[in-house]
Amino acid sequence: MADLPELGEILLRANLALAVAVAGVMVLRLPIRRLFGARIAYGLWILPPLAVLAMLVPARLVTVRLAAAAMEATETALPSAGTVPGAAPFDPLPWLVGLWLAGVAACLAWQTWRQLRFARAARAGRAGPAVVGLLRPRVVTPADFAQRYTPAEREVVLAHEQVHLERGDPAINAGLALLTCVNWFNPAAHAMSHWLKIDQELACDARVVAAHPKARKAYAQAMLKTQLAARPIPLGCHWSSHPLAERVRLLTRPAPSCARRLVGAGLTVTLALAGAVGAWAARPARLALVYETPAASAPEGAAIRRAAYSPSAPRAPSPPARPAKPRGPAARTEAKATAEPLVAAAAPALEPIRPPGLQRPARIIQAVADRSLVQPGSAVRVVASGLAPDGIALWSDFTAFGSQRLYRKGAYERGGSRYSVFTSVVQEGERLRVTVSLGRAFRPELTGSIDLLPGQTGIVRMPTGQAMVVTATVRPETPEEVEEGRRMIEHGDAGWG
């Protein structure tokens, strides 16, 4: 069962999709009605439920393969995703859920009271014409139905209610009432409830007039008589609880041809499917981790290139020029091709590796150095790798030193992504608190943390849904590194990374 944060995220996604879809229908309904008729305009209201459904079905799946040795590390090192040291302990989500449930209960109570009031009036013969009932829908007429309406008027009134029964409009209106109660805080849900029922009645009018073209006058007179005694009903179809002038005006318009209606129906179906597919495609992908043995994760005869990087190794005198990075689809294809060895980089059975073609010499990183705290005499190296939210491979390899906090040494690669992976580490005895962020600023919505032991590998689930594989190792700080740190502190020549 989904937990509270997941339920809140689902509800938010569904309401955003609902609002966008309702706005689209409100823009299209009048032009579609003029071109193709009221029945086609009523069909546009399939867009909002399809958009909401697209937010509820599972998102597309992206599979990332990990070395089998990472499975044990995942089970022993549980990440606390989306948390940072010093975060406020107060969680407003339970209060928001309680407020939402209270609103749902109040809305359901209000709808139930209105329905019961209408049922009492119907039993007393003071309500109708209308269709009531969900499991057994039926037509309700007032006690003076035969005296108030002429035979021609009674014929078109009953024909109108029969159209509601044939199309299943009572069930549609019941679902609409439930949708409004669940999303009581969303103005789009209330707007949909109001305007859908208007288009529903106009569509019924169009169908009845098409079947009784000579009864337009009797139809208009019946509308006027019913409007004077209208009693709204929340779960049902009331014959004349909607704008009278607009309905009478549409009676005078000629019905569109069959060919035009077919074109309009095809256009409506295309818009509905395109909207649903677009809403589904806009969702962030789900990440699936697949654990494989090294033999199964690489083709036979293939070798993984390992770059044994040492923070104390001297810099290359002049690194070769890097080729220009491809842009667009080519860049994403290259990133996906490097994702598997990249994410497997931090498995404890392998040496930390860089993705092929992403070699960088060691350099000084000062911007995030003050976030790490290492015990004197120690050097802690953190290797992190994974996929950015935009699907591009990220990698970083930084070492923090206990002799100073002025800088960290290492390198990172983001492959053209607007994200970059940075890490910090706080050493407390045998425990290493590693924080991973998708940017230098370490914003909470892009940051996750995990506790590791020296030499251990763990997987940090980021708030954005991505998984970052992290390995932390501890070694003694060399005399050269201590001296280098002392010189840089004295001369203040640590540069920005």
Summary of the structure (lengths in Angstrom):
residues: 497
radius of gyration: 32.9
end to end distance: 44.6
largest distance: 107.0
contacts: 1539
relative contact order: 0.13
helix: 48%
strand: 18%
